[in-house]
């Protein structure tokens, strides 16, 4: 566990260098106890001084409202969320106009 703990800052910095070139805005629906959400989504965004919009859980209405209101520049979406964005009538391409990266 010691090695994994010491690699977290490096992974955060590498994430920042690889896909965040401006001050990011992201929606975080992933649980923060999951290492990907904690390290890549939150860590890299905070490292850049970005804005994290936390949604306590996924609800279609609040997710769509957050896309419209906060206009994220990058998104980390699990496959079911990506499928929701592709299939739901309430999600339009204009909501992703500022998104540079979606992982």
Secondary structure, DSSP 4 states (H G I P E B T S, - for coil): -HHHHHHHHHHHHHHHHHH--S--EEEE-S-TTSHIIIIIIIIHHHHTT-EEEE-SS--HHHHHHHHHHH--SEE---HHHHHHHHH-TT--GGGGTT--EE-
